[in-house]
Amino acid sequence: MTFEEDVEYFKSIETELAKDHKGKYVLIKDKKNQGIFSNFEDAHKEALKMFGLTEVVIAQIETPQPLNYLATAQ
Amino acid sequence: MGKVTIVKLGFQSRPDPNNPGQRQIVFDPNYGAIELAGQGIILNVAITVDNWTRAVLSAQNQPVPNAIVRPALVDTGASGLALDTSVVHALNLIRRGTVNCQTAGGSRTSNMYFVSLSFPGTQLNSYPFLRAAEVDLANMSFKCLIGRETMMNWHIHYNGQTGHVSIAD
């Protein structure tokens, strides 16, 4: 499974997850929900414990928090 | 409480009218204000992997990347920390998700990472765990954007008339 597939998997299950976990953080790896967490840091720690130094997707469920910027970044 | 004061000095290098081909250093009290208006608030930051990743690397006897120091723009338009791709590559950061970035050019998705951030040469508090978005700042003099997620802990005094900025936390 690739990182991009995990991102797509999260998008496909986000609405369903939001029914019970809106605002929480989900850890996705290999197109599986590996756990729900209260914050980014806990999800990151668990990801390191479970998968070591590999790419995972940690995402907040249905809470739009864009890391937007207005500087002249392209 | 930590504090840093940034003073844009009013010294400027100009062609010397009395010696063609030579330059002279002149003091212009307005230059500091002009400099600040043109560049914004820029300070050096040290960036490295977050503390949890550092612990895993150490436990596995893998090299922990040294912190790299880069100029950063204090950007009230940014909600969180953003790093140039060159910083991401230099630290071998591992992707931890994606974030949506709203830019002047439209919406885009960026990779997200976790890092630690400190401010060398100042007493400002460090941040051992921050999320950061990857952006392209290749053509900029700064390689990092410090957003409101960090600024929410700061008191910033910006004197545009004199070119002085102070940041306290």
gemmi code that builds the backbone of each chain (N, CA, C; Angstrom):
import gemmi

chains = {
    "A": [
        ("MET", (0.840, -1.198, 0.000), (0.000, 0.000, 0.000), (0.879, 1.253, 0.000)),
        ("THR", (0.442, 2.257, -0.718), (1.221, 3.492, -0.758), (0.598, 4.550, 0.155)),
        ("PHE", (1.391, 5.567, 0.426), (0.917, 6.707, 1.209), (-0.316, 7.326, 0.538)),
        ("GLU", (-0.236, 7.490, -0.778), (-1.340, 8.107, -1.509), (-2.623, 7.266, -1.394)),
        ("GLU", (-2.473, 5.943, -1.411), (-3.651, 5.077, -1.256), (-4.261, 5.255, 0.137)),
        ("ASP", (-3.399, 5.425, 1.126), (-3.911, 5.642, 2.487), (-4.631, 6.978, 2.608)),
        ("VAL", (-4.120, 8.000, 1.904), (-4.800, 9.302, 1.900), (-6.188, 9.147, 1.282)),
        ("GLU", (-6.247, 8.431, 0.167), (-7.540, 8.219, -0.507), (-8.474, 7.394, 0.376)),
        ("TYR", (-7.926, 6.415, 1.051), (-8.749, 5.583, 1.943), (-9.362, 6.440, 3.050)),
        ("PHE", (-8.539, 7.336, 3.618), (-9.077, 8.224, 4.661), (-10.248, 9.042, 4.117)),
        ("LYS", (-10.076, 9.593, 2.925), (-11.156, 10.406, 2.345), (-12.433, 9.575, 2.183)),
        ("SER", (-12.245, 8.295, 1.852), (-13.413, 7.442, 1.602), (-14.151, 7.069, 2.886)),
        ("ILE", (-13.478, 7.097, 4.022), (-14.147, 6.687, 5.273), (-14.387, 7.855, 6.228)),
        ("GLU", (-13.975, 9.053, 5.837), (-14.036, 10.187, 6.770), (-15.465, 10.470, 7.240)),
        ("THR", (-16.415, 10.460, 6.319), (-17.793, 10.765, 6.699), (-18.321, 9.737, 7.694)),
        ("GLU", (-17.995, 8.482, 7.447), (-18.436, 7.415, 8.347), (-17.797, 7.575, 9.729)),
        ("LEU", (-16.505, 7.882, 9.746), (-15.798, 8.074, 11.025), (-16.373, 9.253, 11.805)),
        ("ALA", (-16.821, 10.273, 11.064), (-17.295, 11.499, 11.714), (-18.550, 11.275, 12.550)),
        ("LYS", (-19.276, 10.191, 12.262), (-20.500, 9.920, 13.036), (-20.188, 9.752, 14.517)),
        ("ASP", (-19.056, 9.135, 14.818), (-18.709, 8.890, 16.219), (-17.453, 9.626, 16.681)),
        ("HIS", (-16.643, 10.108, 15.733), (-15.320, 10.608, 16.142), (-14.983, 11.983, 15.585)),
        ("LYS", (-15.969, 12.792, 15.330), (-15.698, 14.093, 14.716), (-14.722, 14.898, 15.583)),
        ("GLY", (-13.723, 15.463, 14.939), (-12.735, 16.282, 15.652), (-11.556, 15.494, 16.195)),
        ("LYS", (-11.712, 14.150, 16.262), (-10.592, 13.313, 16.741), (-9.613, 13.035, 15.593)),
        ("TYR", (-8.589, 12.260, 15.902), (-7.530, 12.000, 14.920), (-7.467, 10.504, 14.630)),
        ("VAL", (-7.394, 10.177, 13.366), (-7.335, 8.772, 12.981), (-5.952, 8.462, 12.401)),
        ("LEU", (-5.498, 7.274, 12.713), (-4.235, 6.782, 12.157), (-4.562, 5.734, 11.100)),
        ("ILE", (-4.116, 5.987, 9.879), (-4.380, 5.074, 8.756), (-3.055, 4.490, 8.265)),
        ("LYS", (-3.044, 3.182, 8.100), (-1.883, 2.527, 7.489), (-2.380, 1.285, 6.763)),
        ("ASP", (-1.905, 1.075, 5.560), (-2.308, -0.077, 4.754), (-3.822, -0.159, 4.569)),
        ("LYS", (-4.416, 0.997, 4.323), (-5.856, 1.107, 4.078), (-6.673, 0.505, 5.231)),
        ("LYS", (-6.162, 0.710, 6.442), (-6.894, 0.264, 7.635), (-6.884, 1.371, 8.673)),
        ("ASN", (-7.995, 1.489, 9.379), (-8.065, 2.382, 10.527), (-7.312, 1.707, 11.674)),
        ("GLN", (-6.176, 2.300, 12.066), (-5.326, 1.671, 13.081), (-5.596, 2.225, 14.479)),
        ("GLY", (-6.497, 3.206, 14.565), (-6.826, 3.733, 15.889), (-7.312, 5.170, 15.826)),
        ("ILE", (-8.081, 5.539, 16.864), (-8.599, 6.909, 16.979), (-7.933, 7.538, 18.202)),
        ("PHE", (-7.523, 8.791, 18.074), (-6.754, 9.462, 19.136), (-7.305, 10.863, 19.393)),
        ("SER", (-6.947, 11.371, 20.560), (-7.426, 12.708, 20.939), (-6.581, 13.819, 20.340)),
        ("ASN", (-5.343, 13.513, 19.997), (-4.472, 14.561, 19.441), (-3.446, 13.944, 18.488)),
        ("PHE", (-2.803, 14.836, 17.729), (-1.804, 14.426, 16.744), (-0.651, 13.666, 17.401)),
        ("GLU", (-0.216, 14.179, 18.542), (0.987, 13.640, 19.170), (0.794, 12.182, 19.584)),
        ("ASP", (-0.354, 11.881, 20.173), (-0.620, 10.498, 20.589), (-0.677, 9.568, 19.375)),
        ("ALA", (-1.296, 10.068, 18.297), (-1.377, 9.253, 17.076), (0.023, 9.007, 16.509)),
        ("HIS", (0.838, 10.012, 16.540), (2.217, 9.902, 16.027), (3.026, 8.912, 16.864)),
        ("LYS", (2.894, 8.999, 18.190), (3.637, 8.084, 19.073), (3.226, 6.633, 18.815)),
        ("GLU", (1.921, 6.425, 18.666), (1.431, 5.066, 18.428), (1.901, 4.565, 17.063)),
        ("ALA", (1.913, 5.462, 16.080), (2.370, 5.075, 14.735), (3.832, 4.648, 14.777)),
        ("LEU", (4.638, 5.366, 15.533), (6.057, 4.996, 15.645), (6.203, 3.639, 16.329)),
        ("LYS", (5.351, 3.409, 17.340), (5.395, 2.136, 18.072), (4.990, 0.972, 17.159)),
        ("MET", (3.934, 1.196, 16.373), (3.382, 0.114, 15.556), (4.174, -0.120, 14.272)),
        ("PHE", (4.614, 0.956, 13.644), (5.176, 0.832, 12.295), (6.591, 1.372, 12.152)),
        ("GLY", (7.133, 1.919, 13.222), (8.478, 2.478, 13.123), (8.510, 3.716, 12.245)),
        ("LEU", (9.647, 3.891, 11.579), (9.861, 5.123, 10.808), (9.365, 4.970, 9.370)),
        ("THR", (8.087, 4.686, 9.229), (7.507, 4.589, 7.891), (6.367, 5.592, 7.751)),
        ("GLU", (5.996, 5.857, 6.518), (4.946, 6.838, 6.268), (3.586, 6.306, 6.709)),
        ("VAL", (2.838, 7.157, 7.365), (1.464, 6.836, 7.742), (0.621, 8.081, 7.468)),
        ("VAL", (-0.680, 7.927, 7.581), (-1.567, 9.084, 7.466), (-2.237, 9.313, 8.811)),
        ("ILE", (-2.021, 10.495, 9.342), (-2.701, 10.914, 10.572), (-3.557, 12.119, 10.183)),
        ("ALA", (-4.841, 12.018, 10.417), (-5.723, 13.084, 9.936), (-6.798, 13.387, 10.960)),
        ("GLN", (-7.137, 14.646, 11.029), (-8.245, 15.045, 11.896), (-9.552, 14.815, 11.149)),
        ("ILE", (-10.546, 14.270, 11.855), (-11.775, 13.837, 11.205), (-12.772, 14.984, 11.079)),
        ("GLU", (-13.080, 15.319, 9.854), (-14.101, 16.315, 9.503), (-14.000, 17.607, 10.287)),
        ("THR", (-12.789, 18.086, 10.478), (-12.590, 19.408, 11.054), (-11.648, 20.153, 10.128)),
        ("PRO", (-12.183, 21.039, 9.310), (-11.306, 21.725, 8.367), (-10.322, 22.631, 9.080)),
        ("GLN", (-9.040, 22.310, 8.999), (-7.997, 23.125, 9.612), (-6.889, 23.341, 8.595)),
        ("PRO", (-7.162, 24.144, 7.581), (-6.137, 24.317, 6.554), (-4.919, 25.040, 7.094)),
        ("LEU", (-3.737, 24.533, 6.755), (-2.505, 25.222, 7.095), (-2.260, 26.260, 6.000)),
        ("ASN", (-3.129, 27.264, 5.975), (-3.056, 28.185, 4.847), (-1.978, 29.233, 5.037)),
        ("TYR", (-1.569, 29.796, 3.950), (-0.567, 30.845, 4.017), (-0.775, 31.814, 2.871)),
        ("LEU", (-0.435, 33.050, 3.104), (-0.666, 34.088, 2.107), (0.627, 34.636, 1.533)),
        ("ALA", (1.759, 34.229, 2.092), (3.028, 34.707, 1.559), (3.155, 34.229, 0.118)),
        ("THR", (4.160, 34.663, -0.559), (4.240, 34.396, -1.989), (4.767, 33.000, -2.294)),
        ("ALA", (4.486, 32.060, -1.411), (4.855, 30.672, -1.677), (4.096, 30.191, -2.899)),
        ("GLN", (4.748, 29.345, -3.705), (4.114, 28.908, -4.951), (3.480, 27.545, -4.777)),
    ],
    "B": [
        ("MET", (10.160, 33.982, 30.822), (9.711, 34.632, 29.603), (10.908, 34.934, 28.701)),
        ("GLY", (10.842, 34.503, 27.457), (11.905, 34.786, 26.508), (11.581, 36.012, 25.683)),
        ("LYS", (12.616, 36.593, 25.141), (12.367, 37.777, 24.325), (13.456, 37.903, 23.265)),
        ("VAL", (13.087, 38.412, 22.108), (14.069, 38.733, 21.076), (13.667, 40.069, 20.459)),
        ("THR", (14.657, 40.888, 20.204), (14.399, 42.168, 19.524), (15.130, 42.165, 18.187)),
        ("ILE", (14.415, 42.489, 17.160), (14.991, 42.536, 15.812), (15.056, 43.995, 15.388)),
        ("VAL", (16.248, 44.445, 15.063), (16.421, 45.840, 14.663), (16.996, 45.857, 13.252)),
        ("LYS", (16.269, 46.443, 12.356), (16.788, 46.613, 10.995), (17.651, 47.861, 10.999)),
        ("LEU", (18.960, 47.690, 10.834), (19.869, 48.825, 10.913), (19.719, 49.741, 9.705)),
        ("GLY", (19.952, 51.025, 9.957), (19.785, 52.006, 8.889), (21.017, 52.220, 8.049)),
        ("PHE", (21.871, 51.199, 7.939), (23.058, 51.324, 7.099), (22.772, 50.751, 5.710)),
        ("GLN", (23.288, 51.415, 4.725), (23.009, 50.991, 3.356), (24.257, 51.176, 2.499)),
        ("SER", (24.491, 50.255, 1.585), (25.603, 50.367, 0.644), (25.100, 51.032, -0.632)),
        ("ARG", (25.759, 52.119, -1.021), (25.329, 52.865, -2.228), (26.551, 53.192, -3.074)),
        ("PRO", (26.351, 53.453, -4.394), (27.470, 53.931, -5.199), (27.974, 55.262, -4.633)),
        ("ASP", (29.314, 55.383, -4.568), (29.915, 56.607, -4.021), (29.960, 57.681, -5.123)),
        ("PRO", (29.235, 58.790, -4.971), (29.202, 59.801, -6.037), (30.557, 60.472, -6.246)),
        ("ASN", (31.423, 60.428, -5.236), (32.732, 61.082, -5.354), (33.805, 60.164, -5.922)),
        ("ASN", (33.552, 58.853, -5.905), (34.514, 57.876, -6.405), (33.799, 56.896, -7.323)),
        ("PRO", (33.717, 57.207, -8.590), (32.994, 56.324, -9.526), (33.525, 54.885, -9.460)),
        ("GLY", (32.601, 53.929, -9.452), (32.989, 52.517, -9.378), (33.124, 52.020, -7.953)),
        ("GLN", (33.150, 52.910, -6.982), (33.267, 52.523, -5.577), (31.890, 52.627, -4.912)),
        ("ARG", (31.774, 51.948, -3.777), (30.535, 52.047, -3.011), (30.840, 52.658, -1.657)),
        ("GLN", (29.860, 53.249, -1.052), (30.023, 53.827, 0.275), (28.919, 53.299, 1.190)),
        ("ILE", (29.252, 53.230, 2.478), (28.263, 52.828, 3.475), (27.705, 54.106, 4.094)),
        ("VAL", (26.405, 54.261, 4.009), (25.795, 55.466, 4.566), (24.729, 55.066, 5.589)),
        ("PHE", (24.512, 55.974, 6.508), (23.463, 55.741, 7.510), (22.228, 56.536, 7.123)),
        ("ASP", (21.115, 55.811, 7.009), (19.855, 56.462, 6.682), (18.845, 56.014, 7.740)),
        ("PRO", (18.404, 56.935, 8.590), (17.514, 56.523, 9.692), (16.216, 55.904, 9.201)),
        ("ASN", (15.840, 56.157, 7.954), (14.592, 55.577, 7.436), (14.794, 54.185, 6.840)),
        ("TYR", (16.053, 53.802, 6.626), (16.300, 52.568, 5.909), (15.799, 51.334, 6.683)),
        ("GLY", (15.960, 51.375, 8.011), (15.487, 50.247, 8.824), (13.995, 50.022, 8.638)),
        ("ALA", (13.243, 51.104, 8.617), (11.792, 50.983, 8.435), (11.469, 50.468, 7.037)),
        ("ILE", (12.225, 50.950, 6.059), (11.996, 50.510, 4.672), (12.309, 49.016, 4.540)),
        ("GLU", (13.408, 48.611, 5.172), (13.829, 47.210, 5.145), (12.773, 46.302, 5.769)),
        ("LEU", (12.261, 46.709, 6.914), (11.241, 45.908, 7.593), (9.967, 45.839, 6.750)),
        ("ALA", (9.594, 46.954, 6.156), (8.388, 46.961, 5.323), (8.559, 46.044, 4.112)),
        ("GLY", (9.782, 46.009, 3.582), (10.014, 45.208, 2.383), (10.149, 43.726, 2.666)),
        ("GLN", (10.793, 43.372, 3.779), (11.088, 41.958, 4.048), (10.127, 41.315, 5.032)),
        ("GLY", (9.529, 42.099, 5.913), (8.727, 41.522, 6.978), (9.605, 41.078, 8.128)),
        ("ILE", (9.019, 40.376, 9.070), (9.757, 39.920, 10.252), (10.442, 38.603, 9.905)),
        ("ILE", (11.748, 38.631, 9.881), (12.508, 37.413, 9.570), (13.469, 37.124, 10.718)),
        ("LEU", (13.445, 35.897, 11.191), (14.381, 35.480, 12.227), (14.845, 34.060, 11.936)),
        ("ASN", (15.991, 33.698, 12.492), (16.522, 32.357, 12.257), (15.828, 31.340, 13.148)),
        ("VAL", (15.534, 30.193, 12.571), (14.964, 29.100, 13.352), (15.822, 27.852, 13.153)),
        ("ALA", (15.819, 26.988, 14.149), (16.488, 25.686, 14.033), (15.401, 24.625, 13.971)),
        ("ILE", (15.494, 23.787, 12.966), (14.449, 22.774, 12.739), (15.106, 21.401, 12.747)),
        ("THR", (14.481, 20.474, 13.403), (14.941, 19.085, 13.331), (13.741, 18.162, 13.529)),
        ("VAL", (14.025, 16.851, 13.570), (12.925, 15.905, 13.741), (12.301, 16.099, 15.121)),
        ("ASP", (11.044, 15.707, 15.264), (10.377, 15.845, 16.556), (11.000, 14.895, 17.579)),
        ("ASN", (10.726, 15.158, 18.837), (11.389, 14.405, 19.910), (11.055, 12.915, 19.915)),
        ("TRP", (9.850, 12.563, 19.480), (9.467, 11.139, 19.485), (10.220, 10.389, 18.382)),
        ("THR", (10.343, 11.022, 17.245), (11.107, 10.407, 16.150), (12.584, 10.309, 16.543)),
        ("ARG", (13.077, 11.350, 17.192), (14.469, 11.336, 17.658), (14.724, 10.138, 18.584)),
        ("ALA", (13.770, 9.880, 19.475), (13.921, 8.763, 20.416), (13.980, 7.428, 19.672)),
        ("VAL", (13.143, 7.277, 18.653), (13.133, 6.028, 17.879), (14.452, 5.867, 17.119)),
        ("LEU", (14.914, 6.948, 16.508), (16.188, 6.882, 15.775), (17.322, 6.479, 16.715)),
        ("SER", (17.355, 7.082, 17.886), (18.410, 6.768, 18.854), (18.330, 5.314, 19.291)),
        ("ALA", (17.104, 4.845, 19.552), (16.927, 3.462, 20.005), (17.376, 2.470, 18.939)),
        ("GLN", (17.258, 2.878, 17.677), (17.656, 1.988, 16.576), (19.106, 2.233, 16.131)),
        ("ASN", (19.820, 3.033, 16.928), (21.214, 3.396, 16.600), (21.352, 4.006, 15.210)),
        ("GLN", (20.323, 4.723, 14.806), (20.392, 5.435, 13.527), (20.795, 6.884, 13.784)),
        ("PRO", (21.460, 7.502, 12.827), (21.870, 8.889, 13.040), (20.667, 9.823, 13.167)),
        ("VAL", (20.751, 10.704, 14.142), (19.712, 11.717, 14.318), (20.163, 12.964, 13.555)),
        ("PRO", (19.351, 13.457, 12.625), (19.780, 14.635, 11.857), (20.047, 15.829, 12.764)),
        ("ASN", (21.146, 16.525, 12.473), (21.403, 17.763, 13.197), (20.345, 18.785, 12.826)),
        ("ALA", (20.063, 19.655, 13.779), (19.124, 20.735, 13.475), (19.718, 21.618, 12.388)),
        ("ILE", (18.873, 22.047, 11.482), (19.352, 22.975, 10.461), (18.747, 24.347, 10.736)),
        ("VAL", (19.565, 25.360, 10.526), (19.135, 26.729, 10.821), (18.809, 27.428, 9.498)),
        ("ARG", (17.620, 27.995, 9.437), (17.181, 28.690, 8.229), (16.424, 29.964, 8.617)),
        ("PRO", (16.439, 30.966, 7.724), (15.623, 32.152, 7.996), (14.141, 31.831, 7.851)),
        ("ALA", (13.344, 32.399, 8.747), (11.900, 32.142, 8.725), (11.155, 33.466, 8.725)),
        ("LEU", (10.059, 33.495, 7.990), (9.199, 34.678, 7.953), (8.052, 34.488, 8.940)),
        ("VAL", (7.851, 35.466, 9.805), (6.680, 35.441, 10.686), (5.492, 35.887, 9.843)),
        ("ASP", (4.560, 34.960, 9.612), (3.517, 35.147, 8.605), (2.139, 35.054, 9.255)),
        ("THR", (1.521, 36.204, 9.473), (0.200, 36.184, 10.108), (-0.852, 35.551, 9.198)),
        ("GLY", (-0.537, 35.391, 7.930), (-1.480, 34.754, 7.017), (-1.434, 33.241, 7.064)),
        ("ALA", (-0.444, 32.699, 7.747), (-0.315, 31.240, 7.829), (-0.908, 30.745, 9.140)),
        ("SER", (-1.705, 29.709, 9.069), (-2.284, 29.180, 10.307), (-1.267, 28.337, 11.065)),
        ("GLY", (-0.331, 27.720, 10.349), (0.646, 26.862, 11.029), (2.004, 26.956, 10.370)),
        ("LEU", (2.903, 26.134, 10.867), (4.275, 26.121, 10.360), (4.317, 25.545, 8.943)),
        ("ALA", (5.139, 26.136, 8.094), (5.349, 25.599, 6.746), (6.842, 25.601, 6.451)),
        ("LEU", (7.300, 24.528, 5.798), (8.732, 24.361, 5.519), (8.960, 24.193, 4.027)),
        ("ASP", (10.060, 24.764, 3.565), (10.438, 24.573, 2.168), (10.819, 23.106, 1.929)),
        ("THR", (10.602, 22.641, 0.714), (10.927, 21.257, 0.362), (12.386, 20.913, 0.662)),
        ("SER", (13.288, 21.879, 0.500), (14.714, 21.611, 0.760), (14.944, 21.245, 2.221)),
        ("VAL", (14.176, 21.826, 3.125), (14.305, 21.514, 4.555), (13.791, 20.099, 4.820)),
        ("VAL", (12.662, 19.785, 4.202), (12.073, 18.444, 4.349), (13.081, 17.381, 3.908)),
        ("HIS", (13.729, 17.616, 2.769), (14.695, 16.647, 2.247), (15.943, 16.583, 3.114)),
        ("ALA", (16.416, 17.737, 3.573), (17.647, 17.762, 4.379), (17.487, 16.978, 5.678)),
        ("LEU", (16.282, 16.960, 6.203), (16.049, 16.268, 7.485), (15.477, 14.860, 7.286)),
        ("ASN", (15.258, 14.469, 6.035), (14.661, 13.155, 5.755), (13.358, 12.946, 6.525)),
        ("LEU", (12.527, 13.951, 6.525), (11.273, 13.856, 7.282), (10.346, 12.812, 6.662)),
        ("ILE", (9.555, 12.200, 7.509), (8.643, 11.142, 7.067), (7.225, 11.707, 6.996)),
        ("ARG", (6.547, 11.476, 5.892), (5.198, 12.016, 5.740), (4.251, 11.421, 6.792)),
        ("ARG", (3.424, 12.308, 7.358), (2.463, 11.883, 8.385), (1.038, 12.261, 8.005)),
        ("GLY", (0.826, 12.621, 6.770), (-0.506, 12.984, 6.323), (-0.433, 14.112, 5.325)),
        ("THR", (-1.583, 14.694, 5.054), (-1.638, 15.836, 4.132), (-2.482, 16.941, 4.758)),
        ("VAL", (-2.274, 18.151, 4.280), (-3.098, 19.277, 4.727), (-3.505, 20.088, 3.500)),
        ("ASN", (-4.637, 20.758, 3.625), (-5.086, 21.641, 2.547), (-4.552, 23.039, 2.805)),
        ("CYS", (-3.912, 23.608, 1.800), (-3.375, 24.962, 1.909), (-4.139, 25.878, 0.973)),
        ("GLN", (-4.600, 26.976, 1.508), (-5.248, 27.995, 0.679), (-4.202, 29.052, 0.360)),
        ("THR", (-3.894, 29.222, -0.896), (-2.906, 30.215, -1.291), (-3.545, 31.211, -2.238)),
        ("ALA", (-2.768, 32.253, -2.552), (-3.282, 33.243, -3.501), (-3.593, 32.578, -4.839)),
        ("GLY", (-2.862, 31.492, -5.132), (-3.047, 30.796, -6.401), (-4.126, 29.732, -6.363)),
        ("GLY", (-4.815, 29.595, -5.237), (-5.862, 28.589, -5.122), (-5.553, 27.548, -4.064)),
        ("SER", (-6.410, 26.546, -3.974), (-6.264, 25.508, -2.952), (-5.327, 24.411, -3.450)),
        ("ARG", (-4.531, 23.881, -2.543), (-3.676, 22.759, -2.917), (-3.442, 21.869, -1.703)),
        ("THR", (-3.044, 20.652, -1.969), (-2.758, 19.712, -0.885), (-1.256, 19.604, -0.704)),
        ("SER", (-0.810, 19.680, 0.545), (0.614, 19.576, 0.848), (0.861, 18.417, 1.804)),
        ("ASN", (2.047, 17.869, 1.713), (2.426, 16.835, 2.670), (2.587, 17.455, 4.059)),
        ("MET", (2.316, 16.644, 5.075), (2.440, 17.114, 6.455), (3.491, 16.274, 7.199)),
        ("TYR", (4.223, 16.938, 8.059), (5.294, 16.301, 8.832), (5.214, 16.780, 10.280)),
        ("PHE", (5.976, 16.120, 11.150), (6.131, 16.610, 12.516), (7.598, 16.972, 12.724)),
        ("VAL", (7.832, 18.094, 13.364), (9.202, 18.571, 13.592), (9.292, 19.212, 14.973)),
        ("SER", (10.525, 19.534, 15.367), (10.710, 20.406, 16.521), (11.342, 21.703, 16.032)),
        ("LEU", (11.017, 22.773, 16.740), (11.415, 24.107, 16.294), (11.992, 24.881, 17.466)),
        ("SER", (13.125, 25.548, 17.237), (13.682, 26.421, 18.283), (14.241, 27.675, 17.623)),
        ("PHE", (14.625, 28.616, 18.453), (15.031, 29.942, 17.975), (16.425, 30.255, 18.497)),
        ("PRO", (17.457, 29.837, 17.756), (18.829, 29.994, 18.258), (19.183, 31.459, 18.489)),
        ("GLY", (19.930, 31.671, 19.558), (20.366, 33.026, 19.878), (19.311, 33.857, 20.576)),
        ("THR", (18.183, 33.223, 20.924), (17.133, 33.937, 21.654), (16.737, 33.087, 22.866)),
        ("GLN", (15.913, 33.681, 23.699), (15.388, 32.919, 24.838), (13.937, 32.517, 24.614)),
        ("LEU", (13.493, 32.609, 23.394), (12.120, 32.183, 23.102), (11.985, 30.680, 23.326)),
        ("ASN", (10.820, 30.272, 23.790), (10.584, 28.855, 24.056), (10.681, 28.031, 22.772)),
        ("SER", (11.164, 26.804, 22.930), (11.224, 25.858, 21.812), (9.925, 25.059, 21.753)),
        ("TYR", (9.709, 24.434, 20.600), (8.517, 23.605, 20.398), (8.976, 22.213, 19.981)),
        ("PRO", (8.908, 21.234, 20.879), (9.442, 19.912, 20.564), (8.574, 19.109, 19.597)),
        ("PHE", (7.327, 19.558, 19.399), (6.426, 18.791, 18.533), (5.453, 19.746, 17.844)),
        ("LEU", (5.668, 19.946, 16.557), (4.785, 20.813, 15.778), (4.504, 20.140, 14.441)),
        ("ARG", (3.309, 20.320, 13.927), (3.074, 19.829, 12.570), (3.502, 20.916, 11.593)),
        ("ALA", (3.931, 20.472, 10.437), (4.426, 21.416, 9.435), (3.983, 20.970, 8.057)),
        ("ALA", (3.598, 21.926, 7.235), (3.234, 21.646, 5.844), (4.444, 21.903, 4.958)),
        ("GLU", (4.544, 21.126, 3.885), (5.640, 21.312, 2.920), (5.186, 22.289, 1.837)),
        ("VAL", (5.983, 23.324, 1.610), (5.661, 24.312, 0.574), (6.914, 24.602, -0.255)),
        ("ASP", (6.702, 25.238, -1.380), (7.828, 25.586, -2.249), (8.241, 27.031, -1.983)),
        ("LEU", (9.347, 27.188, -1.288), (9.880, 28.530, -1.008), (11.235, 28.700, -1.693)),
        ("ALA", (11.440, 27.948, -2.762), (12.754, 27.920, -3.417), (13.215, 29.311, -3.840)),
        ("ASN", (12.277, 30.157, -4.245), (12.667, 31.485, -4.737), (12.646, 32.559, -3.658)),
        ("MET", (12.473, 32.124, -2.427), (12.383, 33.094, -1.325), (13.687, 33.137, -0.532)),
        ("SER", (13.904, 34.254, 0.138), (15.092, 34.355, 0.988), (14.881, 33.584, 2.282)),
        ("PHE", (13.637, 33.332, 2.649), (13.320, 32.557, 3.853), (12.885, 31.155, 3.444)),
        ("LYS", (13.092, 30.197, 4.330), (12.786, 28.804, 4.001), (11.757, 28.201, 4.949)),
        ("CYS", (11.098, 29.059, 5.679), (10.135, 28.582, 6.671), (9.124, 29.690, 6.921)),
        ("LEU", (7.876, 29.322, 7.127), (6.854, 30.281, 7.531), (6.409, 29.930, 8.941)),
        ("ILE", (6.476, 30.914, 9.820), (5.997, 30.696, 11.186), (4.574, 31.217, 11.254)),
        ("GLY", (3.638, 30.341, 11.515), (2.227, 30.711, 11.465), (1.626, 30.998, 12.830)),
        ("ARG", (0.326, 31.155, 12.816), (-0.387, 31.580, 14.031), (-0.375, 30.522, 15.118)),
        ("GLU", (-0.156, 29.248, 14.737), (-0.104, 28.181, 15.744), (1.043, 28.448, 16.730)),
        ("THR", (2.134, 29.023, 16.232), (3.253, 29.404, 17.103), (3.019, 30.788, 17.691)),
        ("MET", (2.525, 31.692, 16.858), (2.324, 33.081, 17.316), (1.315, 33.193, 18.451)),
        ("MET", (0.452, 32.188, 18.599), (-0.544, 32.272, 19.663), (0.118, 32.288, 21.047)),
        ("ASN", (1.400, 31.932, 21.090), (2.133, 31.958, 22.355), (2.986, 33.214, 22.505)),
        ("TRP", (2.925, 34.101, 21.544), (3.833, 35.252, 21.513), (3.101, 36.573, 21.746)),
        ("HIS", (3.903, 37.531, 22.227), (3.487, 38.931, 22.220), (4.434, 39.620, 21.247)),
        ("ILE", (3.904, 40.153, 20.149), (4.744, 40.771, 19.122), (4.501, 42.278, 19.103)),
        ("HIS", (5.594, 43.028, 19.187), (5.483, 44.480, 19.047), (6.193, 44.888, 17.759)),
        ("TYR", (5.470, 45.474, 16.836), (5.981, 45.814, 15.507), (5.957, 47.331, 15.357)),
        ("ASN", (7.126, 47.934, 15.304), (7.192, 49.384, 15.098), (7.660, 49.651, 13.672)),
        ("GLY", (6.706, 49.851, 12.795), (7.024, 50.055, 11.388), (7.747, 51.363, 11.128)),
        ("GLN", (7.603, 52.317, 12.042), (8.237, 53.630, 11.838), (9.738, 53.591, 12.066)),
        ("THR", (10.158, 52.730, 12.998), (11.598, 52.663, 13.299), (12.257, 51.406, 12.749)),
        ("GLY", (11.457, 50.412, 12.349), (12.027, 49.156, 11.873), (12.388, 48.216, 13.010)),
        ("HIS", (11.798, 48.432, 14.202), (12.073, 47.577, 15.356), (10.923, 46.577, 15.563)),
        ("VAL", (11.309, 45.350, 15.877), (10.312, 44.324, 16.223), (10.784, 43.638, 17.484)),
        ("SER", (9.897, 43.408, 18.433), (10.260, 42.580, 19.579), (9.214, 41.489, 19.743)),
        ("ILE", (9.704, 40.314, 20.101), (8.844, 39.147, 20.295), (9.113, 38.609, 21.696)),
        ("ALA", (8.080, 38.422, 22.461), (8.213, 37.861, 23.811), (7.226, 36.722, 23.975)),
        ("ASP", (7.562, 35.781, 24.856), (6.594, 34.703, 25.147), (6.571, 34.401, 26.629)),
    ],
}
model = gemmi.Model(1)
for chain_id, residues in chains.items():
    chain = gemmi.Chain(chain_id)
    for i, (resn, *xyz) in enumerate(residues, 1):
        res = gemmi.Residue()
        res.name, res.seqid = resn, gemmi.SeqId(i, " ")
        for name, pos in zip(("N", "CA", "C"), xyz):
            atom = gemmi.Atom()
            atom.name, atom.element = name, gemmi.Element(name[0])
            atom.pos, atom.b_iso = gemmi.Position(*pos), 0.0
            res.add_atom(atom)
        chain.add_residue(res)
    model.add_chain(chain)
structure = gemmi.Structure()
structure.add_model(model)
structure.setup_entities()
